């Protein structure tokens, strides 16, 4: 099993505007950092090498990040213990609160690459049922199916 993660966000301004300039400049370096991170794997990307222009929701302003990792710990290390942590700490400077879950984790079969439409389901599941279950968060981790010990 592999860990899939989806994160969505609504920027406070256009990606080519002043409010989002620092974030926009960091997208490609953070993607390269994720790709080089131990336990990193596949990530959704469009024609320009990132997923910023891929429309997923009716609200065309919502951005998506979708990737697959070897484990919860590998994703946690990238998110909170690498250069990416700087942007996590400053997320309220560039993104508005969505009022619903904005990040979901779930287990997928080895080799599977989830689609953006598939990634909506764990977010909706968290909104309706909360964690932990088939969709979960860093705070409430669910074991991979068939594993008795805690994952990540």
Secondary structure, DSSP 8 states (H G I E B T S, - for coil): -EEEEEEEEEESS-TTSSTTHHHHHHHHHHHHHHHHSTTEEEE---TTSSSTT---SSSTTEEEEEEEES-HHHHHHHHHHSTTHHHHHTGGGTEE--SS--EEEEEE-TT----HHHHHHHHHHHHHH-SSSSSB-SSS----TT--S---
